[in-house]
Amino acid sequence: MSEDVSRYLRNIPSMDKILSLEWVQDYYPMIGRKAVKSLIESVLDDWRLSMLSGEIKEVDIERLMSDVKRTLEKSSKKSMRPVINATGVIVHTNLGRSCLADEAIAAVHDASRCYTNLEYDLEAGKRGHRYDHVEWLLCQLTGAEAALVVNNNASAVLMCLTALASDGEIIISRGELIEIGESFRIPDIMALSGAKMVEVGTTNRTHLYDYERAITEETRLILKVHPSNYRIVGFHSEVGREDLTNLAHSRGLLVMEDLGSGTLVDLSTYELKGEPTIGQCIKDGVDIVTFSGDKLLGGPQIGGIVGKKDIISKLKKHPMLRALRVDKMTLAALEATLRIYLREEHSKIPTLAMLMADPKDLKMRAANLANSLRESLRSEEGWNIDVIEVKDVVGGGAFPDDELSGFGVAIAPPEEIGPSKFAAFLRQLEPSVIANVDQERVILHVRTMRPGEDDLLISKAETWRNI
Ligand SMILES: *Cc1c(COP(=O)(O)O)cnc(C)c1O
């Protein structure tokens, strides 16, 4: 180490000195003295390293202190915070997928506040089963004989493949060997289950005889997977569900379908076609269907498994279930959500309400929002605000071909600000606003904004002028 560097290193203020500053001590009540100290330590370490590597030549106390302040400030804010989803993507995985219905939120609150009969049979006064609270509801809503829920759909698929086929072969079409985002790949899950994957057909076409020829003594299961975000168009064919289940059952085999998003209600009246409901798959003879709870279903994160009673019984005894089990808050939210479906009050489920929103209402909302924003963000000051038609999407891998006609507010900030800087500014607000940017404008899609969020934006817009 050169003499200069060691001299400059000594110029870094001591921990005691920094801790004696009043504005530093202001963070004690928020995150505790210990955390304040170790965060400062990490900032000082970074400075020492940069000096040793020659990246920084001199200690600029002001900059160092502003590093300290930024680090403390960031850590004292809650990390996971509400955001306003103005992207028009309804099931947005990065933004937490589905917002829960009010009744589901209340149920979570109750279940977390006090003890519950989670695993207690109140009539018999002895141990009960955690899955009983939702099993009959899932059966009622899908027509399945039995049901089970686990942590998420990825774990549902893994558990089913492991429990039903780890000692044998699983047949799957090459057109369905998909990867969805977030590192979920069918071949990897298959490998993890221990089953041998037998691929049939080609990427674009698979015929019934492809499946038929692949059946051996070792075959346990035929797996069908919803292709999610991926579509094969043009010269393409796949085997229909009924043909597949007839074939499998005539050979004493099971058919399992990973439906991905999965929906309990037929959405074909809302510009959305081509997705079977979970109930339809059961009707077509599929033995076991898996789906997510927080995609189109609009509930908490779970993996639903519905199907034949003997298979579900087998799954209930599998040791993996204990590792993948859902907690009481999740079950409370799921039960409340499913009860809304039972009463067919679909518009109480935010995900479905957004999906079913009438474009006329969206247009009106966008017009109101634009008008009110114009009062704060004036055209004389370089702001330009328009109502525009937009395309919204379902997200979560469901209905990737279908776009929903929606409306949005396009905000062009003054030239010296520009859309990227404005979008970054909106992300820093509390709550953050997440919006898309096109060449000149930031677009707020109203469909995915929650009730009340329009007014929240309007009430704050005055401050946006001071970016
Ligand atoms: C989303 C999806 C999954 C994963 O579901 P998670 O609930 O995110 O675990 C699995 N398979 C398909 C086809 C999907 O679309």
The ligand as a Tripos MOL2 file, in Angstrom:
@<TRIPOS>MOLECULE
LIG
   15    15     1     0     0
SMALL
NO_CHARGES

@<TRIPOS>ATOM
      1 C1        -47.5830  -20.5150  -14.6110 C.3       1 LIG1
      2 C2        -47.4230  -21.9380  -15.0100 C.ar      1 LIG1
      3 C3        -46.7790  -22.8470  -14.1510 C.ar      1 LIG1
      4 C4        -46.2040  -22.4390  -12.8420 C.3       1 LIG1
      5 O1        -47.1740  -22.0770  -11.9390 O.3       1 LIG1
      6 P1        -46.7750  -21.3370  -10.5720 P.3       1 LIG1
      7 O2        -48.0730  -21.1720   -9.8740 O.co2     1 LIG1
      8 O3        -46.1030  -20.0730  -10.9620 O.co2     1 LIG1
      9 O4        -45.8500  -22.2470   -9.8380 O.co2     1 LIG1
     10 C5        -46.6640  -24.1490  -14.5710 C.ar      1 LIG1
     11 N1        -47.1330  -24.5540  -15.7680 N.ar      1 LIG1
     12 C6        -47.7540  -23.7110  -16.6180 C.ar      1 LIG1
     13 C7        -48.2490  -24.2320  -17.9270 C.3       1 LIG1
     14 C8        -47.9230  -22.3720  -16.2720 C.ar      1 LIG1
     15 O5        -48.5240  -21.5170  -17.1200 O.3       1 LIG1
@<TRIPOS>BOND
     1     1     2 1
     2     2     3 ar
     3     2    14 ar
     4     3     4 1
     5     3    10 ar
     6     4     5 1
     7     5     6 1
     8     6     7 2
     9     6     8 1
    10     6     9 1
    11    10    11 ar
    12    11    12 ar
    13    12    13 1
    14    12    14 ar
    15    14    15 1
@<TRIPOS>SUBSTRUCTURE
     1 LIG1         1 GROUP 0 **** ****
